[in-house]
Amino acid sequence: MLSEYVVPGNKIEIRTVSQGEYIEEVEKKRKVYYSQVFDVLSEERLEVLLPMEKSRLISLPVNMEYDLYFFTEAGLFRCNANALDVYKSNNNFVLLFETISELKKFQRREYYRLDCAVEMYSRLLEREEISAVVRNDDFLAKELPLKKGVAVDISGGGIRFVGNYTYERGDLIYCRYNLGGGERPKTYTLVAKILFISDVEDKKDVREYRAQYINMDTTEREEIIRFIFEEERKRRKRRKGL
């Protein structure tokens, strides 16, 4: 079943697990890695490119169990796998995995991430706005000044962005960005919670943030997901020269 859906080039999310469940402390320390499938060797074994962070290869421990999430043309699939070895193949460093559970469809399309460079604006929520978010009310003061940043990946569940300003983990922010080309791009104004923060290498005072959308409208979430899949389809066609 692995080769039926998973092909080289598919994006993959690798998560550390313990006894089949996520470790809360591991999640807080950002033990989530993003890479792509290098080759499918059999129905049980595949090679994955070593993930990179800040232009450096991350060598994951072998003889450990991981959750693997595959982002394929048929949707999102998940399985558990053991990391068996790390080696070099065709000038690429790869991690050899052996699956230990059946590959299953996973209904989490909102987490498919699209690499991008989209201008975005954000600010901290005011106290009254935070109270409204808690009540699930639709109240945002849209006239307040915003700080400029750049979204470097987006999904239906959240956003990763960089900026030369400071937010703290747990902060609720107002963010605004446009998606879609042409003369009438769609503007999204959303509330998000800061989950992770890291410094940007070689860029003083610039920080990277990962944030999860809060109280997001279902229609807007589906619009973003459709945009991501359509944009990824266009990129694949461009790479193939079609």
Steps between C-alpha positions, in 0.01 A plus 500: 500500500794733563602518133137545394480847654851614600748609233843668506465872557197478728529729800520323832459601863699297754395500865666337799265270691500298820276196546298617200417842647654841470714613794380839617851615588635382165235705320595806703865453397398492133590142426312514173701474179412576138657330201409302188499142377820409313404150385249221569698175519217256577158485662669523841815706441569851375777758499440852624734796455649616827305808612665838508470788743671834441694349208638219718425130471324347802614143564210327671573214744464149356344201676210723600133507408352796313163609366520572128248722322509490118353785296398335173280581203240264652505686833672460836612154613653389829693201635749406771854406401836412646811690392754233404801682357648826371723496191592682180323417174569683172663788691199530731489410868196285562326329788377144446158426650314171538126528556353320801135591446265513204494817292165670563322807367517782752242779503724794576519690172517830683857413604636477146759777484592710197841667489457861397614859543179693565494848650299500821415739781433424865463640852416387851131478585361760737350385832144549374578298188642213706181493705301485175713209376429311823128557444543403133368841397594658168660821625828641366614862498621510139613863505790452745859519362663177386859377476633377169640149464529218248308171508741222398247219509124480541247226563134465581596467866764765551782713369879533530637850462802719572528858620722740691268529798439301816208280591493246782382140499128493572434851366184549296556706187298656224650421159412605148625381162384460140484179298443452130640682201333722248325828565279377785696303761306383806587672829497288817483655846548231762578443866791270582683374808881502510626144557872504422770769474857482372773740393585535131861419430716794382211744533520707814169586669302283254302212649302213355154418636260209459140578581174305503173657386235553769121495441557481126201511268454165326441661161825698521691190610372306198588792270859502626527121465370518141745780421791295641417187301440699182829690542687174564344351186617801296851468640517132408395582143766773477768261627398250233504770235132464413 
